[in-house]
Amino acid sequence: MHTKTKHLFKTVSLVGAIVIALAGCGSKSNEPADKNAANSPAASAAPSNQLETIKKNGKIKIGLMGTYAPYNFLNDKKEVDGFDADVAKQVAKRLGVQAEFITGEFSGLIEGLQKDKYDALISQVTITDDRKKTMDFSSPYIKNSVNIVVKNDNTTIKSLEDFKGKKVGVGLGTNDEKYLRDVALPKVGNFEIATYNDVITSLTDLNVGRIDATINNTFAIKPLVEKNNFKIKSVGQPIKEDYAGIAIRKNNQELLDALNKAIADMKADGTFKEIFQKWFGVDPTI
């Protein structure tokens, strides 16, 4: 064979070998590095919504105060108990999961919900237009009347208008605090607002005269008054009525629908009435 022809043949053969090698590498890049990767847990479908995640985990994380008897509190066994706790347990049961209770001060519950610390809040969270902007609520599960509370020997405060120049206690971050600031102050005139992280401290201060009045739900304060022998009383007509619902993060329609169904079913089959009568001794207010 001619020398030039031999060189040409070698060059073509070398190019062909490189092309074949590259083609072989390209075909391997389309294959999984691990033949079992497609069947690994990471490759399996993740839950598409919060309800699915809750069911997959087998529990729903419930945020509540744990200091607001008879709604939610720690019993003698240091277990979360009360009306809210019983409602939460029934809701969880109807979702097919367990209720896991996580307690915290009310002022931090909403922030904790937004940061995924809780799946839902069942702690007398009042439904308001402002709160609806940042969270969703189930249908109401209770209606509460809020009254003015003073010492037994107080004869000067009988209505909201009598707050002027007085010192009034209220729960920090509650709808009652917002009411005092946004409604009562403009209506009544200047008075001092003292905020508290729990009800027992505000009632204690009222009982010893550190504050002149407080506003609260009479269902909520009754067991504390009886247990601690506080010399306090509610006066006048309720200053407002509130509705509480189960609060969840926005854009979780499947979970919201499931919660609403659970509440409706509890009311329909009599379970809700039993829970309400157990804690308050009367038929449900809603």
C-alpha positions in Angstrom: 0.0 0.0 0.0 1.3 3.5 -0.8 2.8 5.3 2.2 0.3 8.3 1.9 -2.6 5.9 1.7 -1.4 4.1 4.8 -1.3 7.4 6.7 -4.8 8.4 5.5 -6.2 5.1 6.6 -4.7 5.3 10.0 -6.1 8.9 10.5 -9.6 7.8 9.5 -9.5 4.8 11.8 -8.4 6.9 14.7 -11.2 9.5 14.2 -13.7 6.6 13.9 -12.5 5.1 17.2 -12.9 8.5 19.0 -16.4 9.0 17.6 -17.4 5.5 18.8 -15.9 6.1 22.2 -17.7 9.4 22.6 -21.0 7.8 21.5 -20.5 5.1 24.1 -20.0 7.7 26.9 -23.1 9.6 25.7 -25.3 6.6 26.0 -24.1 5.8 29.5 -25.0 9.4 30.7 -28.7 8.7 30.1 -28.6 5.8 32.6 -29.1 6.2 36.3 -25.9 6.1 38.3 -27.7 3.7 40.6 -30.1 1.2 39.0 -32.1 1.3 42.2 -32.4 5.1 42.3 -35.8 5.1 40.6 -37.2 2.9 43.4 -35.5 4.8 46.3 -37.6 6.7 48.8 -36.4 10.0 47.6 -37.8 9.3 44.1 -41.2 8.3 45.5 -44.0 10.9 45.2 -44.0 13.5 48.1 -47.3 14.4 49.8 -48.9 17.1 47.6 -50.7 18.9 50.5 -50.6 19.4 54.2 -53.5 17.0 54.9 -51.6 14.2 53.2 -48.4 15.1 55.2 -50.4 14.9 58.4 -51.9 11.5 57.5 -48.4 10.2 56.4 -46.9 11.3 59.8 -49.9 9.8 61.7 -50.3 12.9 63.8 -51.5 16.5 63.8 -49.5 19.0 65.8 -51.9 21.2 67.8 -50.8 24.5 69.3 -52.5 25.7 72.5 -51.8 27.7 75.6 -52.2 25.0 78.2 -53.0 27.7 80.8 -56.5 28.6 80.0 -58.9 26.4 81.9 -61.4 25.0 81.2 -60.5 25.4 77.6 -57.0 24.0 77.7 -54.7 23.4 80.7 -52.4 20.8 82.3 -54.2 18.4 84.6 -52.8 16.7 87.7 -51.0 14.2 85.5 -49.4 17.1 83.6 -51.4 16.1 80.5 -53.1 18.7 78.3 -56.8 18.6 79.1 -59.9 20.8 78.7 -62.6 21.6 76.1 -60.1 22.6 73.3 -58.1 19.4 74.0 -61.2 17.2 73.7 -62.3 18.9 70.5 -58.7 18.4 69.1 -58.7 14.8 70.0 -62.0 14.2 68.2 -60.9 16.1 65.2 -57.7 14.1 65.0 -59.6 10.9 65.3 -61.8 11.8 62.4 -58.7 12.6 60.3 -57.3 9.2 61.2 -54.4 10.5 63.2 -53.3 11.3 66.8 -53.3 14.7 68.3 -49.9 15.9 69.5 -50.2 18.9 71.8 -47.5 21.6 71.9 -48.1 24.4 74.5 -46.9 28.0 74.4 -47.9 31.5 75.3 -50.8 32.8 73.3 -48.7 35.7 72.0 -46.4 33.2 70.2 -48.9 30.7 68.9 -49.7 32.5 65.6 -46.1 33.1 64.8 -45.4 29.5 65.6 -48.1 28.4 63.2 -46.6 30.4 60.4 -43.2 28.9 61.1 -44.6 25.3 60.8 -44.2 24.6 64.6 -47.9 23.7 64.6 -50.2 22.2 62.0 -53.2 23.9 63.6 -54.2 26.1 66.6 -57.1 25.0 68.8 -56.8 27.5 71.6 -59.7 29.8 71.5 -58.3 31.7 68.6 -60.9 34.4 67.7 -61.9 34.7 64.1 -61.2 38.2 62.9 -60.8 39.9 59.5 -57.2 40.9 60.3 -56.3 37.3 61.2 -58.0 36.0 58.0 -55.4 37.9 56.0 -52.6 35.6 57.3 -54.3 32.4 58.2 -57.5 30.3 57.4 -60.1 29.3 59.9 -62.5 26.4 60.2 -66.1 27.0 60.8 -66.6 28.4 64.4 -66.8 25.7 67.1 -67.7 28.1 70.0 -69.2 31.5 70.7 -67.8 33.3 73.7 -69.2 36.3 75.6 -66.7 38.8 77.0 -67.5 40.6 80.3 -65.9 43.3 82.4 -64.4 41.8 85.6 -63.7 43.8 88.8 -63.1 43.2 92.6 -66.2 42.4 94.6 -66.0 45.7 96.5 -65.7 47.8 93.3 -68.7 50.0 92.8 -67.2 52.5 90.3 -66.8 50.3 87.2 -70.1 49.1 85.8 -69.5 49.6 82.0 -66.9 50.2 79.4 -67.2 54.0 79.8 -66.0 53.7 83.4 -62.6 52.6 82.3 -61.5 56.2 81.8 -58.4 56.9 84.0 -58.3 53.3 85.2 -55.7 50.5 84.7 -57.2 47.5 82.8 -55.5 44.1 82.4 -55.8 41.9 79.3 -54.1 39.0 77.6 -51.1 39.9 75.5 -51.7 39.4 71.7 -55.3 38.4 72.2 -58.3 39.8 70.4 -59.4 41.3 73.7 -56.2 43.4 73.7 -57.0 44.6 70.2 -60.5 45.4 71.2 -59.3 47.6 74.1 -56.8 49.5 71.9 -58.9 49.8 68.7 -62.4 50.1 70.1 -62.5 51.0 73.8 -59.7 53.6 73.9 -61.2 55.8 71.1 -64.7 55.4 72.6 -63.9 55.9 76.3 -60.9 58.1 76.4 -57.5 57.5 78.0 -56.9 54.5 80.3 -53.9 52.3 81.0 -53.6 48.8 79.5 -51.6 46.2 81.3 -50.8 43.0 79.3 -50.4 39.5 80.6 -49.1 36.2 79.2 -51.6 34.2 81.2 -55.0 34.6 82.8 -54.1 33.5 86.3 -51.6 36.4 86.7 -54.1 39.0 85.5 -56.8 37.7 88.0 -54.2 37.7 90.8 -53.3 41.3 90.1 -57.0 42.2 90.0 -57.7 40.4 93.3 -54.9 42.3 95.1 -55.7 45.7 93.4 -52.7 46.1 91.0 -55.2 46.6 88.2 -58.8 48.1 88.4 -60.5 45.7 85.9 -59.9 43.1 83.2 -62.1 41.7 80.4 -62.5 38.0 79.8 -64.8 35.2 79.1 -66.7 34.2 82.2 -66.5 30.5 81.3 -62.7 30.8 81.3 -62.3 32.6 84.6 -64.8 30.6 86.7 -62.6 27.6 87.6 -59.7 29.9 88.4 -61.9 32.1 90.6 -63.2 29.1 92.5 -59.8 27.4 92.9 -58.0 30.5 94.1 -60.9 32.0 96.1 -60.6 35.3 94.2 -62.9 38.0 95.4 -63.9 39.2 91.9 -67.1 39.5 89.9 -68.3 40.2 86.4 -70.5 43.3 85.9 -72.9 44.6 83.3 -73.8 43.0 80.0 -71.2 41.4 77.7 -69.2 44.0 75.9 -68.8 41.8 72.9 -69.2 38.2 71.5 -66.4 36.3 69.8 -66.3 33.2 67.6 -63.3 30.9 67.8 -62.2 28.5 65.1 -59.4 26.1 64.2 -56.6 28.2 62.7 -54.3 26.8 60.0 -51.8 28.3 57.4 -53.4 29.7 54.3 -53.7 27.8 51.0 -54.4 24.3 52.6 -57.9 23.8 51.3 -57.8 20.0 51.6 -57.0 20.3 55.4 -59.6 23.1 55.8 -62.3 20.9 54.2 -61.4 18.0 56.4 -61.5 20.1 59.6 -64.9 21.5 58.7 -66.3 18.1 58.0 -65.0 16.8 61.3 -66.6 19.7 63.2 -69.9 19.2 61.3 -69.9 15.4 61.9 -69.2 16.0 65.7 -72.2 18.3 65.9 -74.4 16.0 63.9 -73.7 12.8 65.9 -73.9 14.5 69.4 -70.2 14.3 70.2 -69.7 18.0 70.3 -72.7 18.5 72.6 -71.3 15.9 75.0 -67.9 17.7 75.1 -69.5 21.1 75.7 -71.8 19.8 78.5 -68.8 18.1 80.1 -66.9 21.3 80.5 -69.5 24.0 80.8 -72.6 22.2 82.1 -74.9 23.7 79.4 -75.8 23.1 75.8 -73.5 24.4 73.1 -73.8 28.1 72.3 -73.3 27.5 68.6 
